[in-house]
Amino acid sequence: MPLTLDEIARNVSHIKDEIRKAALESGHPADEVRLVAATKMNDAEHVRAAIAAGVDICGENRVQEMLEKQALGAYAGVPLHFIGHLQRNKVRQVVGLCELIHSVDSIALLREVSRVAEMRGLLQDVLMEVNIGREDSKSGFFPEVLAESLAEASELPGIRVRGLMAIPPVCKVPEENRPFFLQMQKLFIDNGGKKYDNVRMDFLSMGMTGDYTEAVRCGANLVRVGSGIFGPRQYT
Ligand SMILES: *Cc1c(COP(=O)(O)O)cnc(C)c1O
């Protein structure tokens, strides 16, 4: 059963409290951490309830689903981000519509985003996805090629790199992800110290329902929470 709108509102306020506490522990200003609702498989009504309850941003995974919900006004009032794996042939539908693409996982995709954005006279903000657990099942840049990939990205006129994103390996307890989150924090800080054109390390996107407090303690300022807001996804 999908959650009621009241349950969604309670979940959002609980998560925001947890984020605030974790941010205080990490010494970060709590209002710098943004809650991205991972809205995949949840309908427009539930998405609107999450927005009314105070999520800062909506993040979608699939282009078709996003366009359908957008047509229903699901995201009114908050920025829309793209957080799922993006195929090159779908780039045209995302550029300009999403304020930030979290999941740019290859130079080829970066180039395509830049090409489309430039053609439209836009500057598209993106994050570089890092395959921090070196998993075959995940995409993203390996940590050791990140610096050279950022240098390549800085040559592309249609994009602006705003930070990094990661999805660490699935694990049983949130603390197990701490080493991955700390490695991400280090990459974020180290690469933020280098001065490339079109590259600014503003956003570190990591942490989901099971581990967002741990991620915030390790410096995440965008957390992407789905089932913690909407309940378990209904696979049909
Ligand atoms: C679904 C999804 C999330 C949220 O996952 P939950 O465990 O439901 O919080 C976060 N990030 C990405 C990229 C996702 O696809």
Ligand as a Chemical Component Dictionary entry (heavy atoms), coordinates in Angstrom:
data_LIG
# 
_chem_comp.id                   LIG 
_chem_comp.type                 NON-POLYMER 
_chem_comp.pdbx_formal_charge   0 
_chem_comp.three_letter_code    LIG 
# 
loop_
_chem_comp_atom.comp_id 
_chem_comp_atom.atom_id 
_chem_comp_atom.alt_atom_id 
_chem_comp_atom.type_symbol 
_chem_comp_atom.charge 
_chem_comp_atom.model_Cartn_x 
_chem_comp_atom.model_Cartn_y 
_chem_comp_atom.model_Cartn_z 
_chem_comp_atom.pdbx_ordinal 
LIG C1 C1 C 0 16.166 5.363 -5.742 1  
LIG C2 C2 C 0 17.354 6.180 -5.572 2  
LIG C3 C3 C 0 17.658 6.796 -4.352 3  
LIG C4 C4 C 0 16.818 6.621 -3.111 4  
LIG O1 O1 O 0 16.851 5.311 -2.640 5  
LIG P1 P1 P 0 16.140 4.935 -1.249 6  
LIG O2 O2 O 0 16.960 3.819 -0.721 7  
LIG O3 O3 O 0 14.748 4.538 -1.583 8  
LIG O4 O4 O 0 16.194 6.129 -0.400 9  
LIG C5 C5 C 0 18.781 7.589 -4.287 10 
LIG N1 N1 N 0 19.597 7.774 -5.337 11 
LIG C6 C6 C 0 19.348 7.198 -6.523 12 
LIG C7 C7 C 0 20.278 7.435 -7.650 13 
LIG C8 C8 C 0 18.231 6.373 -6.671 14 
LIG O5 O5 O 0 18.001 5.790 -7.849 15 
# 
loop_
_chem_comp_bond.comp_id 
_chem_comp_bond.atom_id_1 
_chem_comp_bond.atom_id_2 
_chem_comp_bond.value_order 
_chem_comp_bond.pdbx_ordinal 
LIG C1 C2 SING 1  
LIG C2 C3 SING 2  
LIG C2 C8 DOUB 3  
LIG C3 C4 SING 4  
LIG C3 C5 DOUB 5  
LIG C4 O1 SING 6  
LIG O1 P1 SING 7  
LIG P1 O2 DOUB 8  
LIG P1 O3 SING 9  
LIG P1 O4 SING 10 
LIG C5 N1 SING 11 
LIG N1 C6 DOUB 12 
LIG C6 C7 SING 13 
LIG C6 C8 SING 14 
LIG C8 O5 SING 15 
# 
